[in-house]
Structures are given as C-alpha cells and as structure tokens.
C-alpha cells in the first residue's frame, strides 16, 4: 500500500525537483503538485514537466494533499508553512528537507500548531541548484533522517519513513538536537571550512586568481566544489544551527592548535597517528557505499 496518494512539493530547487522526479519514477500512481515562490522557477518547472501540476499559489498546491513537503531554505520554513496553513487539509502530514532541525521544528510548530509534523532531512545533494539540477536518483542509497518529537503519532512517522524508502533512501530516526550536532560535524562545519579556505586563497595578495584556478590540486579542487553550493541555503543553515556549529568549531580550533604545535615541534608521531585514524574513517565511508571508491572519486577525465 502506498504511504501517500497526493504529494505537494513546496520549493522546486535541487531537492524539491528531485523529490518530484523521484516520485514520478518510483511511485507513478502518486500525483505530484508543485509550487515555488519564484515565478521564473515555476515557469521552468512547467517546461521540465517533473510534476503533474505547478500552481501559482502555495495554498492551491496543498488543497488535496496528504503529504506536504517543504523544500525551501531553513530560514524560509516558517513563511512557507504560514503560506499553506489556511488551506492545509486536516489529515495531511507536513514534513520538510531542512539541514537543521531544532529551529525548523519550532518554526513549523509555531506556524502550524494543529498539524501533524514529521521533520526530515535527506542527506543528499550536489553543489548545483535550481529546478534543472534535480534528478530522480538523488536519494538512492542515501540517508534520510527523521526527527519526530514525543507528540508525533508513530503512524505518521512510519508513513513518512515508507515514503522516503520508496524513493530509495535509507531512513534513520533521532532527536532534532542530536541531528543538529551530527550534521554540524559531517556537513555544516566542512562547508564552512570550504567557504573559508577558498575565500582565503582568493584574498592572498601573493597568489593570483589565475594561479589558484590553474594549479588547483585535488584537495583545493574539492573544497571549491563544496564552496559552490547555494549561498542562500547555507547562510540559513549556519544561522539556524549556530549553537551546534559553534560547538564543533570550538573543538576544531583546539584540534588545529594541537596540529600547529605538532608541526612546529616536529612531532611526526602525533601527525602520523591522526592521519592513520582519519584514513580509517574514509575507508568506512566507502565501505558503507556513501562515496565512490574509484581513483579520483570516479571522475571522468
């Protein structure tokens, strides 16, 4: 039995358009209605045809939906929820795809006090954005984290779990606070480091921009890929997950200071021990199928 028959996708960028495409590919009998606040995005979504209908108003999109999925930057979640509140069916489940969960859960509850809400976060994406960037297999083999609270009906959580599993995702449940701490380590701070190191390189007076581009080694090249991610989305993530990000940044600062000391004093044993430990983490990621084990990450040359 299908978990939902009519899904409304609010926000048609990379994630929202990928959700719509994945539903069409994996759940062909489920009707998908989409909406985006940007008229140009709506027009492009109609041209691409990944939803059965694209509405000009958010409320119209959710009128008969049994799942409403908010695929907007976390800073816009509250406004998006408010836009659909008056037209939200009483039996609809509301979920989202935001990268921070404590602030999102609070914003959803404030805007939709009577709704059934199952916050979620598919841990999948690329550095590209917009409706053209989406693809149906984005969630295949990736994790989707659900963060229901104590008041969330278990049957609602089970239905949202079944929905993401039908799109190919693996699903895990945890508290919103734990999610934000985990993602600060695995996603948010790495993005902040990427933005920082690419910005530092571009600001160095001794190195020209052409040299930065021409001589990009593998590490810096991968930082530039991450740093090309949607600035609006990541601005909102950092502002909405500030406590967890600042906690991990403080720990990172202490670890970098330790590395500075090891390099200054020629402490090769400390460096070798750390590098061996981190190499094992990489192997674990590959073994779990979360990255490509081929040379140079399977890039075509």
C-alpha positions in Angstrom: 0.0 0.0 0.0 1.4 3.4 -0.9 2.1 5.7 2.0 0.6 8.8 0.2 -1.5 9.4 -2.9 -1.1 13.1 -3.4 2.1 14.9 -2.5 2.6 18.7 -2.6 6.2 19.9 -3.0 6.7 23.5 -1.9 10.1 24.7 -3.3 11.3 23.4 -6.6 15.1 23.7 -6.4 17.6 20.9 -6.4 15.9 18.9 -3.6 12.3 19.7 -4.4 12.6 19.0 -8.1 14.5 15.8 -7.3 11.7 14.7 -5.0 9.1 15.3 -7.7 11.2 13.4 -10.3 11.8 10.5 -7.8 8.1 10.2 -7.1 7.3 10.1 -10.8 10.0 7.5 -11.4 9.3 5.3 -8.3 5.6 6.0 -7.5 3.9 6.5 -10.8 0.4 6.5 -9.4 1.1 9.2 -6.9 0.1 12.7 -8.0 2.7 15.5 -7.5 1.7 19.1 -7.3 4.5 21.7 -7.0 4.8 25.4 -6.1 7.7 27.8 -5.9 7.7 31.4 -4.7 9.8 32.4 -7.7 7.7 32.8 -10.9 10.7 32.1 -13.1 11.2 28.8 -11.3 7.5 27.9 -11.7 7.8 28.6 -15.4 10.9 26.4 -15.8 9.3 23.6 -13.7 6.3 23.6 -16.1 8.7 23.4 -19.1 10.6 20.5 -17.4 7.3 18.6 -16.6 8.5 16.8 -13.5 5.2 17.5 -11.6 1.6 16.8 -12.7 0.7 20.4 -11.9 2.5 23.6 -10.9 0.4 26.2 -9.0 0.9 29.9 -8.7 -0.2 29.9 -5.0 1.2 27.7 -2.3 -2.3 27.2 -0.8 -3.6 25.8 -4.0 -0.8 23.2 -4.2 -1.8 21.7 -0.8 -5.6 21.7 -1.1 -6.0 17.9 -1.5 -2.5 16.8 -0.5 -2.0 14.0 2.1 1.8 14.9 2.3 3.1 18.4 2.2 6.9 18.6 1.8 8.5 21.9 2.3 11.7 22.1 0.3 12.8 25.6 1.0 15.9 27.0 2.8 15.5 26.6 6.5 15.3 30.4 7.0 12.1 30.4 4.9 10.4 27.4 6.5 8.2 29.4 8.8 7.0 31.7 6.0 6.3 28.7 3.7 4.4 26.9 6.4 2.3 30.1 7.0 1.6 30.3 3.3 -0.1 26.9 3.3 -1.7 27.0 6.8 -5.2 28.2 5.8 -5.5 25.5 3.0 -3.8 22.6 4.7 -6.1 19.6 4.9 -6.8 18.4 8.4 -5.5 14.9 7.7 -2.3 16.0 5.8 1.2 15.3 7.2 3.7 18.1 6.9 7.4 17.4 6.5 10.5 19.2 5.3 14.0 18.6 4.0 15.9 21.2 6.0 19.5 20.7 7.1 18.9 22.0 10.7 16.1 20.5 12.7 15.7 22.2 16.1 14.9 25.6 14.6 12.8 24.1 11.8 10.7 22.1 14.2 10.0 25.2 16.3 9.1 27.3 13.2 6.8 24.6 11.9 5.0 24.2 15.2 4.5 27.9 15.5 3.0 28.3 12.0 1.0 25.0 12.1 0.1 24.4 15.8 -2.6 21.8 14.9 -0.8 19.9 12.1 0.8 16.5 12.2 4.5 17.3 11.6 7.4 14.9 10.9 10.5 16.9 10.3 13.0 15.3 8.0 16.4 15.8 6.3 17.5 13.8 3.2 21.3 13.8 3.5 21.8 14.2 -0.2 22.6 16.9 -2.6 25.1 18.4 -5.0 26.8 21.8 -5.4 24.2 22.7 -8.1 20.9 24.4 -7.5 17.6 25.2 -9.3 15.0 23.0 -10.9 17.3 21.9 -13.7 19.8 20.5 -11.2 17.4 17.8 -9.9 17.4 14.1 -10.8 15.3 11.1 -9.8 18.1 9.0 -8.3 19.5 11.7 -5.9 18.2 9.9 -2.8 19.0 6.3 -3.9 21.2 4.7 -1.3 21.5 7.9 0.8 20.3 8.5 4.3 17.2 10.4 5.3 17.0 11.4 8.9 13.6 11.9 10.6 13.3 13.8 13.9 9.8 13.3 15.2 9.1 14.6 18.7 7.3 12.9 21.6 3.9 14.1 20.3 4.3 12.9 16.8 1.9 10.0 16.0 4.0 6.9 15.3 1.8 6.0 12.3 2.7 9.4 10.7 6.4 8.8 11.2 6.0 5.3 9.7 4.3 6.7 6.6 7.0 9.3 6.0 9.6 6.6 6.5 7.9 4.5 3.9 7.8 7.4 1.5 11.5 8.0 1.6 12.3 4.3 1.4 10.2 4.1 -1.7 12.5 6.8 -3.2 15.5 4.6 -2.5 16.7 6.3 0.7 17.7 4.6 4.0 15.9 6.1 6.9 17.1 6.8 10.5 15.4 8.5 13.4 16.9 10.7 16.1 16.2 13.7 18.1 16.4 17.1 16.5 19.2 18.2 18.8 21.3 15.1 18.1 20.7 15.6 14.3 22.0 19.2 14.5 25.1 18.1 16.3 25.8 15.2 14.0 25.3 17.3 10.9 27.4 20.1 12.3 30.3 17.6 12.2 29.6 15.8 9.0 28.2 18.7 6.8 27.9 22.2 8.2 31.4 22.8 9.5 33.1 21.1 6.5 31.1 23.5 4.3 32.2 26.4 6.5 35.8 25.3 6.1 35.4 25.1 2.4 34.0 28.6 2.1 36.8 29.9 4.3 39.8 28.2 2.6 38.5 29.2 -0.9 37.9 32.7 0.3 41.4 32.8 1.9 43.0 31.6 -1.3 41.2 34.3 -3.4 42.3 37.0 -1.0 46.0 36.1 -0.9 48.0 39.0 -2.4 50.9 36.7 -3.2 48.8 34.3 -5.3 46.8 35.5 -8.3 43.3 34.2 -9.1 44.6 32.6 -12.3 47.2 30.6 -10.3 44.5 29.4 -7.8 42.5 28.1 -10.7 45.4 26.7 -12.8 47.2 24.9 -10.0 44.3 23.5 -8.1 45.3 20.3 -6.5 42.8 17.6 -5.6 42.2 18.9 -2.1 41.6 22.5 -3.0 39.5 21.5 -6.1 37.2 19.5 -3.8 36.9 22.5 -1.5 35.8 24.6 -4.5 33.1 22.1 -5.3 31.7 22.4 -1.8 32.1 26.1 -1.8 30.0 26.4 -4.9 26.9 25.3 -3.0 23.8 27.5 -2.8 24.7 30.6 -0.7 21.1 31.3 0.5 20.6 27.7 1.7 24.0 27.6 3.6 23.6 31.1 5.1 20.3 29.9 6.6 21.8 26.6 7.8 24.6 28.3 9.8 22.2 30.9 11.3 19.7 28.3 12.3 22.2 25.7 13.7 24.5 28.2 15.3 24.9 26.5 18.7 25.9 23.1 17.3 28.2 24.7 14.6 29.9 27.0 17.2 30.4 24.0 19.5 32.1 21.9 16.7 34.1 25.0 15.6 35.5 25.4 19.1 36.6 21.8 19.1 38.1 22.2 15.6 40.0 25.2 16.7 41.5 23.3 19.6 42.5 20.4 17.3 44.1 22.8 14.8 46.1 24.4 17.6 47.3 20.9 18.5 48.3 20.3 14.9 50.1 23.6 14.8 52.1 22.6 17.9 53.0 19.2 16.4 54.2 20.8 13.2 56.2 23.5 15.0 58.0 20.9 17.2 58.5 18.3 14.5 56.2 15.8 16.3 55.7 13.3 13.5 54.2 10.7 15.7 51.2 12.8 16.5 50.7 13.7 12.9 51.0 10.1 11.7 48.6 8.8 14.4 46.0 11.4 13.4 46.4 10.8 9.6 46.1 7.0 10.2 42.9 7.4 12.2 41.3 9.7 9.6 42.2 7.3 6.8 40.2 4.6 8.5 37.2 6.9 8.6 37.5 7.3 4.8 37.5 3.6 4.4 34.4 3.2 6.5 32.5 5.8 4.3 33.5 3.9 1.2 32.5 0.5 2.7 29.1 1.8 3.5 28.6 2.9 -0.1 28.5 6.6 0.8 31.2 7.5 -1.8 32.8 6.2 -4.9 35.9 4.0 -4.1 37.4 4.5 -7.6 40.5 6.6 -8.1 39.9 10.3 -8.1 36.3 9.6 -6.9 35.3 8.2 -10.3 35.8 11.5 -12.1 35.9 11.3 -15.8 39.0 12.8 -17.4 
